[in-house]
């Protein structure tokens, strides 16, 4: 079947993951990791005194558990679930309004201080959108899908996309096929008519290949998997994407 749609990972494919850390540092802000723990401590300590070290340890344990569930079960806990796991693990509870604020503040961090869009990605998306349907297929690690849409909107990129498959909304994370099934359903195509673009071989290449789709490894900001990938092609810069995809489509 011919290629009719292009799906994109978000992190290190559309935006430069953690490029916001330099901005935070320049502003004298805590790192995202430290700020998340501080927000949790602030919420808990405001209700009943607790030391920061105890909160940090509980947060680290919850993060480790999150990673196990993510890697082994292909599920991303939502920010709501993550906050409740930590609070419950500490044997504590928070009033509804305090919990709601904690969840919102944690989920908005990358919206209020967003990572940079990768140089040249806007031009590539604009060209690709003239001949393919485009969709985001991305894990929601901390920022929920609603916030990730806002990041795309603020970078002037959201209009290029006809669909969005975020793990907190789909219920699974890549490489689970439901992520790609969701994209295909939204675009009105078969999954085998997709070529997926992403930076991680296990999630972004093996996942699409398992369901009969094409996949391109994107290495503009992260090239860790370049030597081990089984991708149909490798792209080092967004400007090359349209040509690479057109070449794959011509072979179908």
N, C-alpha and C positions, 0 to 999 in steps of 0.2 A: 504494500500500500504506500502511496505517496506521502510525503511530509506536508501536513496542513497546519501544524501548530508548533510553536516553540514555547517550552516552559522553562522558567528561570528559578534557580535558587536565589535567595536574597543576600545572605551574608557572604561577603567576599566574591560576589558575582554581580550584584547591583550596587551594594554599598560596601565600603571598606571596613570590615569588622574591627571594632576597637579603635578606629581612627579618632573617635570622640574622646579617648582617654587623654590625648595630648592637649585637647581643648580644655578639658576639665582641670588638668594639672596647671595649665597657664592661667586659669581663673582662680587658682587656689582651692579648688574643690577636691573632695575625696575621690579616690578611684571608685568605679562602679561597684566593685566587690566590697570595699569598705563602707560605701554609702548605704548599700542594701542592708548590711549588718547594723549600721548605725540607726537606720530607720526602724528596724525591728526592735532594737534596744530602746529607742526613744518611746515607741508605742507601749512596750511592756513596762518600762520604768515609770511612765506617766501614770500607770494604774497601780503598780506595786513595785517597790524598789528591787532592782536586780542588777548585778554587775555585768559590764560589757563583755568580759571574757567568757562568762557562761553562755551568753547569747551567741557569741562568735562560734564557740564549740558546737552548739546546737545547730547553728546555721550550716557549719561545715559538714556535720553528719547528714543533715537533710540534703545537701548538695550531692554528697556521695551516693545517697540512696536514689536521688533523681537520676544520676548518671547511669546507675545500674538498670533502672526501669527504662530509661531512654535507649540504652544500647541493646538490652536483651529483649525487651517487650515492645520496642518501637512506640513508646507513649511518652509524650511530654506532659508532665504535670502542669496545670495552669498556674499562673501566679497566685491565684486564690488558693489552690490546693497546696502549693509550696508554703505559703504563709501559715496555713492552718496546721500543716504537718509540724512546723517548727514550734508554734505556740503550744500545740498539744503535747509534743515531745518534752517540753519544759514543764508540763503539768500546770499550765496557766490557761487563762482565757482572756479575751478582750471584748469590751463592749462593741456592739454592732457598728457604731459610727467610727470608733477608733480602728477597728479591723478594716472597714471600708476605705478609710483614708490611707492606711498602710498599704493595702492592695493597689490603690490608685497611684500613690506616690512611687511605689516600686515599679509598677508597670509603665509609668510615664517617663522614667529617667532617660531612655534613649529617644524619646520624642522631644523632650525639652532641650536636650543636648545631643542632637543626632550625629551618627557617623556620616562621613562624607560619601557622596556618590562617587563611584569609580570614574576616573577621567575617561571621557569618550563613550560612556554607556548610553547616555541620552541620545546621541546621534545614531548609535547602532539600533536602539529600540525603535526610533522613529522610522528608520529605513525598513526594518523587519516588519513593522506593523502594517506596511503598505501591501505586503503579500502573504503574511502568515497571521494566524490568530496567536495572541500572546497571553500567557498566564503565569502567575507566580506560584511556585510550589516550594514552600519553605517551612522549616521547623520554627516554632515560637518558643524560644528558650526561656526568656523572662518577659519580654515585651509581647503582649497579646496581638492577635491579628488586627484588631482595630487600631492599635498603635503603629503597627508596621504599615498599614495603609496610609496613616498620617505622615509617616516618614517619606513614603513614596510621593504623596501629594505635595509635601513641602519642598521636595526636590524637583517638582514639575514632571514627574515620570508616570504618575498613576494612570493618566489618560491612554497610555499605550496598551494597557492590559484589559482583556475582556473577562478575566476570571482570576480568582485567588483561592488557593488551597493552603490554608495555614493549619498547622498541626493541632492547635488548641480548638479549632473549629471542626476539623475532620475527625479528630479522636485518635489518630495515630500519627506517627512521625515517619519521615523517610528512613529506610527504603520501603516501608510498607506500601503495598500496591494501592491501598485506598486513597493515598495522597494523589496518585496519578489518575486513578479512576475518577476522583472528584474533579480534577482538571479537565479530563476528557468529557465528562458529563456536562460541565459548565460551558464548554466550547462546542458541544454538539458533534464530537468526532470520536473515532475509535482510538484507544491508547496506542495502537501500533502506528498511528499517524503523527505521533509526537516525537520531537527531538528535544531532549532535556539538556540544560546547560547548568553546570555546577562545579564546585572546586574539590569535592570529596569523592574519591573513587567508590567507597563502600555505599554511600547514600545516593550520590548523584549519577553514578555510572552503573553499578551493579543493580540498583533498584529498577531503573528503566529497562535495562537489558533483560531482566527476569520476566518482564511482561511484554517483550517483543518491540520495545521502543528503541530509538537511537539515543545516543548520549555523547556530549562533548565535554571534555574536561577543561575548565576555565582556570588559567594560571596567572592572571594579571596581578593579583595580590597574594595568592597562596599557591605555591607550586610543590607542596610536600608530596603529593601523590603522582607527580609526573612520571617517575620511573617505574611505577607499578601498575599504572592504569590500563584498563582494557577498553578505553573509550574509542568511539568511532573516529574521533579527531581530537586534537588539542588546540586550544585557542589561547594565545599569549596576550592579546590586546583586543578590546571591544571592536575596533575598526575592522578587524578581520572576520568577525562573526558572520555578517551577511554573506560573504563569499564562501565561507566554509559550509554554512547551512545550505546555500544554493547548490553547492557541489554535491553534498549528500543527497539532496532532493533530486538532482539530475540523474543519480545512479539508480533511483527507485524504478 
